[in-house]
Amino acid sequence: MSDTFKAILISRDEDKKQSVEMTQLSDSDLMEGDVTVAVEATTVNYKDGLAITGKSPVVRHWPMVPGIDFAGKVTASDNPEFSVGDDVILNGFGVGETHWGAYAEKARVKGDWLIHRPDSISATQAMAIGTAGYTAMLCIMALERHDITPNRGPVVVTGANGGVGTVAVSILSKLGYEVIATTRRTSEADFLKDLGASQIMDAAEMSEAGRPMGKELWAGGVDCVGSHTLANVLAQTKYGGAVAACGLAQGFDLPTTVMPFILRGVSLLGVDSVMAPKSIRQEAWSRLARDLDMGKLESLSTEIGFDDLIGAASDIVEGKIRGRVVATL
Ligand code: NDP
């Protein structure tokens, strides 16, 4: 690699107008950190889309190299846990938001933010999973901690054609759950069935204000959508069930009532991937290595080039991306 390396940089002018460019950086430009990584693969998450389009104030340090997650190889380390040549994964911890991130051939970060990549997952597979897939796993682990086992009844996944949704459907079905997938893209029903969904619901049935309590349809839920959709998921959750909430694709509001909680003992489980402690991250990644069918991962992923990242970021915000995209460097 030459002295300089390619990167995507988001900048803001005096009038706070945002621009995005492909540029060249050098090592001395990188932010502080005790581990330097040659980025091998990255991906496009919804949050990356928000950062690049400027649709939400994701970026909080200017200029910013976006990209909230990468897989790569350590090229320099002052951290005792990591040596040159180690294969690592990073997601979250404000990378791509407050600390320069994944959309560059090199990243310098805190070793505390890294985990070793499981041997059975390649760098490309790790980013096909990405923060979205890892979040799907965190949601399922949250349901398991609440004893939502396959014999309790179906699990609903909202925003099922998205990154979190497709991975959640795949893992849940491999674990033996009956999966109900809600989507605005019902034309993708066969794709979702191939991933393991047994029933497809039109998201329109869930996206408007509904009744405080409805028919008990599922024991658990993985909600990527928030707003009225999450309120309706809660209203139709069986007695003692639980819903893991991770997303806000429809909205960050939650227009619900206390009824599902106080009359059916339903639990709402919050899931955050960004600051999740290392032990939980390691558990999630080793569960992904075991419980995600890599053939299904391939079928839900699209490979793109580094130069396509900016366009893909706009597409994800417009809901045009199915499943996951992965970019190799
Ligand atoms: P994607 O954009 O890949 O998927 C979101 C899906 O939600 C879309 O594919 C679409 O599914 C559905 N959707 C989009 N817009 C709307 C809308 N207006 N109304 C109803 N449904 C909609 O994003 P990800 O899967 O990567 O992320 C999903 C959510 O989870 C995002 O809000 C993201 O910010 C959040 N997230 C949170 C994390 C955390 O730590 N808590 C970590 C990762 C993601 P379909 O086409 O099937 O209808």
Boltz pocket constraint, residues with backbone or C-beta under 6 A from the ligand:
constraints:
  - pocket:
      binder: B
      contacts: [[A, 44], [A, 45], [A, 46], [A, 47], [A, 131], [A, 132], [A, 135], [A, 158], [A, 159], [A, 160], [A, 161], [A, 162], [A, 163], [A, 164], [A, 165], [A, 182], [A, 183], [A, 184], [A, 185], [A, 203], [A, 207], [A, 223], [A, 224], [A, 225], [A, 229], [A, 245], [A, 246], [A, 247], [A, 248], [A, 249], [A, 250], [A, 251], [A, 271], [A, 272], [A, 273], [A, 274], [A, 316], [A, 317], [A, 319], [A, 321], [A, 323]]
      max_distance: 6.0
